[in-house]
Amino acid sequence: MTTPPALPVMQETTYDVNGKKIFVAETGDGPALLLLHGGGPGASGVSNYVRNIGALAKEYRVIVPDLPGYGRSTKGIDGSDPFGYLAGHIRGLLDGLGLDKAHLVGNSYGASCALRLALDTPGRVDRMVLMGPGGIGTTRALPAPGLNSLLDYYKGEGPSRLKLEKFIRNYLVFNAAEVPDSAIEERYRASIDPDVIAAPPLTRPSGPGAARTVWRMDFTRDPRLKRLPVPTLVMWGAADRVNRPSGGRMLAARMPDCDLYVAANTGHWVQFERAALFNRMCADFLGGHR
């Protein structure tokens, strides 16, 4: 099991964005870089990027928010348009930080947030790195096994440590031994916060508007994708069991300025399992070195 590097000292601030509280940790100097975390149970910004923050902070001002619904940010999101809701709040966070433009790095749910923000307001995004984003061909096939596990976490008998451990070890990573027990425990405790249980941030669309919500969450049906000018690097684990790796080829085929890297023997957490590779490629790409 790999021991994660020690985190640098980080400044912690809570911003008021559209009447919601968004918690942010930041460190480093240089061009602004937002790291947007995934949507699994108990996720948070710093825990998602524990193996990347220190390395990227050598060249960038690294800003790590807890997305709405997660961590120390206000719970609850608009389930009828979750990607748009997240993107609107991160755009509001940019305003609160006094940033006209920033680099965005997103993992899974965070990558979907980044892509939606770029589609809605491309002028606010400098460069973008997306890792296994959700919403790529979602209306064209049944959900992958890992995504089903994620969406059902709060269903049935409700959340449990065993369900969370199975989700993380079986679906998020290629090598289950990479994830320490302490990380499982930390995420489980966060996942059973009463406010989270009352309003889970990522669930299966249901009700009269479900079909419209699913359609809205499929980026490959958005005509703006073919005109998006933001230089983008897509990184995908070849063994991803949450969001299918074929999504990477879909994005590369549609976006006019998109590089694609598929990492062998890697699951959904490219930034965690292949940290050295990710940190090097991310820093180089955001710096304009392809």
N, C-alpha and C positions, 0 to 999 in steps of 0.2 A: 504494500500500500504506500503510495507516495504522500509524503508530508507536505502540506501546502505551505508556501512561503509566508512569512510574517507580513501582515498588512501594515502599510505606512500609517502614520497618524493622519486621521481624517477629520475634517471640520464637519459638524452635523448641524443642519438647519432645517426648519420646517417652513414651507411657503404656503400661502393662501392662494389657491388657484380655483377660480370659479366657485368660490364658497366651500371648497374642499381643502383639506390639509395634505400636502405632499412632502414627505420626508426625503431629505437629500443628504448624502455623505459625499464629500469631495476632497481631492488632494491633487498636488502637482501644479505645474505651470506650463503654459503653452496654449496652442489652439484648443478650443472647447470641444470636449468629447463626452457625449452622454452614453452610458451603458444601460440598456433597457433589458430587464430580466424576463425569464420565461414565466409561464402561467400555472405551473404545477402546484399542488397543495403545499402550503407553507413556504412558498418561494419569497425571496426578498432580493434587493439589488446587490448588496455586499456579498451575501452568501453565494449568489449565482456567479459572481466574478472574483471570488477569493483568490484564484490563481492568476489573475490578469491585471488587477488594479495596480499593483506595485510596478510591474514592468511597463505598463502604458503610461504611468504617471511620470516616467523619466522624460517623456517628450510632450505630454499633453496635460491639460487641465481636465482631470477625469472627474466627471459628475455622475453619481450613481443614485438615482431616485428609487424609492419603492413605488411601483405603479399603483394607481387607485385600486383599492380592494385588497392590497397586500401590505405586509410588514407594518410599519408605523404610519402609513398613510391612511386616510379616511376609507372606510370599508363601503362596499356597494358600488356597482357600475350599472350603466344602461345596457341591459341585455339585448335590446332590440338592435343596437348598433355598437357592439363592444369595441371594435377596432377604431371606429370614429370617436367614441367616447375617450378612449385612452389617448389617441392622437391629439384631441382637443386639449386635454389636460397637460400633456407634455409640451404642446405649443404654448400654452399659458405659462408653463414653468420657464420656458425660454424667455418669455416676456419678463417674468419675475426676476430672472437672473440677469436681465439687461443684455441678452444675446440676440442679435439679428439673425445669426446663422450659426450652426454647429455641425460637427460630425455626429452621426448616429451609428451605434452598434447595437444590434438587437438579437436576442436569442428566442426563438419560438414565438410566444405571445408578444414579447417585446419587439421581435423582428416585424411582426404584423403591424404593431403600433407604428414603428419607424416607417414602414412602407406606406401605410395610409397617410401619415403626416407628410411624407414626400409627395404623394399623389395630390393631396389637397393643397399644399403650399410648398412647391419645390424650391422656392427662393429661400426657405428657412433651413435647408439642408445642404451642407457642403459636400461631403462624401458619406457613403453608407456601407456598412458591413452587415449582412443578414445571415443568420445561422438557423437553418431548418425552420423557416417561417411557417406559421399556420395560414390557411386560406389560399393555398395554391392547388387549385383543382378540387376543392372540397365538395362541389356539387356533382362531381363526375365519378366518384367511387365511394365505397363504404369506408368509414374511418379505420385507420390502422389499429392494431391491438393495443398499443400503448396509449393512443388517444382515447380509446374506449375506456381504458382503465382510469385515465385522468378524469374524464367526464362523469364517471360513475362513482368517484371517490366519496361523495356526500350522499349517494343514493343507498338503497337497501338498508343494511344494518348501520349505515353511517360510517364516519371516519374511524380508522383504527391504525395503530402503529404497524401492524402486519400488512394492511392494505398499502400503506405508504411505502414500506420497505420493498414490497413486491413491485410496486410501480417504479421506484427509483432503480433498484438493482436489476430488474428484468427488462425494463424498457428505456430508461434514460441513458444507460451506459452500455458499452460493449463488454467491459470487464467489471463485473460486480464488485470485485475486491478493491477497486479504485475508490469506492465511497466509504468513508469511515462511519462507524456506528454513531459518533457524535453528531454528524451531519444529519443522519436520519432522525435522531432524537430531537434536534433543534427544529427541524422542519415539521415534525409531528406536533410538537408543542404549539408552533405557530398556526398549524392547520386547525386546531381545536379551540382557537380563540372564539368565544361566544358570538362576537360580532361577525366573524367570518362564517361560522355555521349558519347564522341567521341570514346571511347574504353572500353565498359562495360566489367568487368573482368569475369563475369559468365553469359553465354548466352546458348541458346539451340544450339547444334551442327547442322550445315547446310552445304549445298554444296556437292561437289563430294566426299569429304573424311569423311562425317558425320558418316557413318556406322562404319568405321574404328576407328574413335575417340570414339564413344560410346562403342565399343568393348574393346578398350584399357582402358577405364575408369571403367570397371567392374572387381573389384579385385577377385571376386569369380571364374573367369576364368583364374587366374594367378596361375600356378602350384607351384610357389615359396611360396605361402601362407602356404602350408602344411609343409614347411621346415623352416619357419621363427622362429629363436631361441629367439627373443626378448620377455621377459615376458610382457604380455599385459593385461590391465583391460579395458573392454568395458562397458560403461555406456549408457543406452538408456532410454528415457522417454517412458512409456507405451502408452502415448497419442500423440506421435510424429506424426505430419501430414506433415512433410517435407520429412524425410527419414523413411521408414517403420521399426518398431521395429523388424520385422522378420529378419532384417539384423544382429542383434546381435546374434541370434541363428546360422545363417550361418557362422559367424566368429568363434564362439565358437566351431562349429563342424569341422572347417577346420584347425584352428591354433593349434599348438601343446602345447602352453603354454598361454592359454587365459582364464581369468575369465570373467564372464558376470554378470552384475547387472542391472535389469530392475526396474526403479523407478515408482511407481504408481502415478496416478494423476499428471503427469509431461509431458510437451511437448518436444520440440526440444532443449531447453536451460536448460539442467540439471544443469549446473554450475551456472545458474542464479536463477532458481526457487527453487532448492534444494541445496543452497550454503553451508549450514552447513554440510549436508551429503556429498556433493561432496568434500569439503575441507578436511574433516576428512579421507574419503576413499582414496582420491588422495595422501595425505601426507603419510598415512600408507602404501599404496601399493608401492609407489616410494621408501619408506624407507625399503622395503623388508618384511613388516608385512602384511600378507594376511589374 
